[in-house]
Amino acid sequence: MSDGLRLLVGNELRRRWRALLMVALLAALVTGAVLTCAAGARRAHRAPARYLAAAAEPDAFVLGLPADTGAADLARLPGVRGAATYTLLATQPHGVGASDFFPLFAPDGPGAGRPFFTEPVVHGRRPDPARADEIALGEATARRLHLGVGDRLRLDTWSAAAAARLQDAGDVAPDGPPLSLRVVGILRQATDLGGREGDVAITPLTPAVLERHRGSIGLLDRVALVRLAPGASERFAAGLRDLAPGASVDGSFGASQIEAALRPPSDVVSTGLWALAAAMAVSGLVAVGLALARAAAAAQGDDAALRALAVRRADRIGRIAVPGALFAAGGVVAGAAASVLASPTMPVGQARLADPRHGVVADPFVLAAGAALGAVGVAALAVFAAVQATRSRRPAPVRPSALESRLTGVPPAVTAGLLLARRRGGREVTPARAAAAASVAAVVGVLAAVVFAASSSQLLVQPRLYGWGWDAAITGTETSDLDDGAVDPERVRGDADLAAAALISEGVGLTAGGRPTTGLVVTPLKGDSRLVLLAGRQLASADDALFGSATLRAAGARVGDTVSIGLGESTAPFHVVGEAVFPVRSDGGSSSEGVALSGDGARRLGFAGCGPDDECSDNVALTLRPRASLARVSARYADPGNRVGVRAPAPPAQAERLRQVRLVPWLLAGFLVVVAVLSLGHAVATAVRRRRHELAVLRCLGFTARQLRTVVSTQALALVLGSCTIGVLLGVVAGRAVWALVTGAIDLPPVASIPAVALLGIPLAVLALAQVAAVPPRRAAARLDPAEVLRRD
Amino acid sequence: MTVVEASGVRKTYESEGVPVRALRGVDLVLEDGEFVAVMGPSGCGKSTLLNLIAGLDTPSDGQITLAGQSLVGKDENELARIRRAHIGIVFQFFNLLEGMSVLENVTLPAVIAGSSRKQAESRARDLLDLLGLADKAKSAPGVLSGGQRQRLAIARALANEPTLLLADEPTGALDTAGGMEVLELFRRLHREGQAIMLVTHDKDVAAAADRLVLMRDGRIESDGADGDGGDAAASTRTLAGG
């Protein structure tokens, strides 16, 4: 840097450090938020693996292990990296039904390799292995038993003889000595992380419990936990067959299955945070760029004089760019440091549950890459702003606004405020653009977040949105498939609480236009059971078919077309009368894939109902009359003995996963609001500073301090008023587009909810924020000394 | 009627931490219909005196009465109201509101003072007609020549029919023709009874007034009203050695 440039830069730094501090603050905010989210996204992605590494979950369970087989024997099998043997005690928490599987295991010998069950401790501590009266429970187990650290867990036990009968009969009264264990810790077990319905929480006991009660409490089974080398499961199974022919391997609760269950929700969080980081980076760079442009414009005044003094353009650019770049880069570094401090807030959702460490964590890759990219980005923006500010352009003449001319009867302070809010044209880089852009971004962000939140809430409470056009379904309790004759159609028809009922056969293997698809056959039993439609009408005849939107697209057809539908060897033409949303169950399914036929229509293809060996399943859809009680209807048809249950609609897993990222749009919206307030405050403050001459003239013309405050308030309102209108329109479009993308990705209909109150409330809130942002500039304007300003200028 | 009466006025302000005694005891009386030129070298305190009389600043000591109302002890809002009613100011660099049309620049002061928009516009059109700017009413100030811009500033200053028209170096930013044009306008206004106080360091400009007040080092060195400065033209001729 030449001496001349150093002199100019030093002068600029002395004169403008306050304004540049604002740029640094904005850069720090943006960098902090972006890097926090980026690091959080990486942590969310790694959370399942980190959990499994911390929890030391086994890769497989060995069931039916002989009494004489120990962990050392298993450890010698091929591919085994660690093993431990456990015994299942005939014991159950007091008050929990005997049919409710509540396994309590205790280690029955020395393990081989690294220990198992080292799940993160959420509260308290791990039990002392030498204590026979201590236990730690999983979070869900503790909740289920209403226990916390310090409470006592009472256990019923069965004697050895009763335990033998228990395994055969399943309903034997406990006759062993009751146990009372003190809960010393709460653990985060894999079953506490969600994602796998029906998983059973295993509660390990201390070895001391088994030692003390081995003679008095029956032992039910021996199991082994093994840790395997990658790809070694087959070799291990073969070795186990030789070692213990009666034992079996169960990998369904193993680490890979747990990771597979945790992966989708964690990835949803990770993707959401990456998207948030990207959106914040883009909007933040725009905000920082505009702030740098404002700072450059403020330094522009001396440029003509420097040009006249033959200062090189490079030095003139450097004079403006270097201070801006230095402060902005300083802000980036400060933001990177702040992101480390903010790291305990990440990740969010289920990934947070899985993440074993929530403290301050520095992600070197994110910090290094983010700080480097951020510094380069803001430096480039500073140079760009300086280049723009030093370009010689003839100022465009200012044309009076027709608007102010028409504002007859409007107080002069308001007119003046509108005047000052307006762009002055020419080479002046006006703060109005930044304020308007920030306001638009804030309104769009908040409205999109509201649409996302309202739509996802609506999805969870409106079963129609995941294809349930009825109130409940009678299903099999184990396979969701009703056994033949499990429900008496006549009883359903005569039920006064039911407005409609239909036998629904799901998963019928059909072809549509030659492509395989799943069929849904609706055979009415009573009334009119209606599928949820996106377009067209309900099934009315044996020739009608309803298509899912994906199936309709795949078949290249539209509503009104005729499509050939086949079942086995049989095909027939069907008239596409509508586009349906197919019912999605909580355990998955597609709402847009499939073809629905009436019972009569399916019979045209030779369909005669779902048999025991068919892949399709039957259930009965129930539509209740108004004021009919679902509980009463459920009690009427549920028959666990015959494996019949009544299921109310439950949101599909993909909808539940949206809960994981429900914070993301709000975080983005909050970020945009903060950026908007800062930009707006900066814009109004800059406008007041740069228009102080005009404000001083107004003071000379007789404006009071109050009128000058009104001028600034009007100016702030004018800056955001148009932006609010544009923002609301864009926000609705953006919200719907985002929701369409999200629902498209999870295969649900794109029905967005746009709360009317938000359309009015958000712009009002932005206008209010504009007034808040204008408070300091209002004070500055009111304190302005006209004589001083006019003397200096 | 006395328009301005200043007695024992002192003004000290700080500039970069150093006290600057801008006025060191000024006594001045200005009667209705007078055209006074306050002349002196740069830094003599003439603009400070103008700002105090306009109520844009407050004296450190002394009394200033404008149209019978004391300006001392008044808060900023009260001074603003007095200014609206009694003062019109013309600046060296015009200080026009560039985003407003010529007509709106002249309309605004009257609207601020409480006139209806219609009345204010009517008065503004009359003033623009009087000052030869009627055909520029819808133009932006930026397209006017220097002389026209200063005439517009004078029209704006006259919008509320002020008791006193203050002019701070009104020809300082104009060429000779523009300056003559403005001075001729001031003389015309004076003939019509307008009280004017003009601040300048230019003896030719000061010669347009009928009374000359000479200032130096924050004090009034001579005042034509006391008979020691004569009329402005004569005084400036004397100063010029003519």
Boltz contact constraints between the chains, C-beta under 6 A:
constraints:
  - contact:
      token1: [A, 397]
      token2: [B, 142]
      max_distance: 6.0
  - contact:
      token1: [A, 397]
      token2: [B, 143]
      max_distance: 6.0
  - contact:
      token1: [A, 398]
      token2: [B, 98]
      max_distance: 6.0
  - contact:
      token1: [A, 398]
      token2: [B, 99]
      max_distance: 6.0
  - contact:
      token1: [A, 398]
      token2: [B, 140]
      max_distance: 6.0
  - contact:
      token1: [A, 398]
      token2: [B, 142]
      max_distance: 6.0
  - contact:
      token1: [A, 399]
      token2: [B, 140]
      max_distance: 6.0
  - contact:
      token1: [A, 400]
      token2: [B, 100]
      max_distance: 6.0
  - contact:
      token1: [A, 400]
      token2: [B, 101]
      max_distance: 6.0
  - contact:
      token1: [A, 400]
      token2: [B, 140]
      max_distance: 6.0
  - contact:
      token1: [A, 408]
      token2: [B, 117]
      max_distance: 6.0
  - contact:
      token1: [A, 412]
      token2: [B, 108]
      max_distance: 6.0
  - contact:
      token1: [A, 412]
      token2: [B, 111]
      max_distance: 6.0
  - contact:
      token1: [A, 412]
      token2: [B, 112]
      max_distance: 6.0
  - contact:
      token1: [A, 419]
      token2: [B, 99]
      max_distance: 6.0
  - contact:
      token1: [A, 697]
      token2: [B, 95]
      max_distance: 6.0
  - contact:
      token1: [A, 700]
      token2: [B, 89]
      max_distance: 6.0
  - contact:
      token1: [A, 701]
      token2: [B, 109]
      max_distance: 6.0
  - contact:
      token1: [A, 701]
      token2: [B, 112]
      max_distance: 6.0
  - contact:
      token1: [A, 702]
      token2: [B, 80]
      max_distance: 6.0
  - contact:
      token1: [A, 702]
      token2: [B, 83]
      max_distance: 6.0
  - contact:
      token1: [A, 702]
      token2: [B, 84]
      max_distance: 6.0
  - contact:
      token1: [A, 702]
      token2: [B, 112]
      max_distance: 6.0
  - contact:
      token1: [A, 704]
      token2: [B, 77]
      max_distance: 6.0
  - contact:
      token1: [A, 704]
      token2: [B, 80]
      max_distance: 6.0
  - contact:
      token1: [A, 705]
      token2: [B, 76]
      max_distance: 6.0
  - contact:
      token1: [A, 786]
      token2: [B, 56]
      max_distance: 6.0
  - contact:
      token1: [A, 787]
      token2: [B, 51]
      max_distance: 6.0
  - contact:
      token1: [A, 787]
      token2: [B, 56]
      max_distance: 6.0
  - contact:
      token1: [A, 787]
      token2: [B, 57]
      max_distance: 6.0
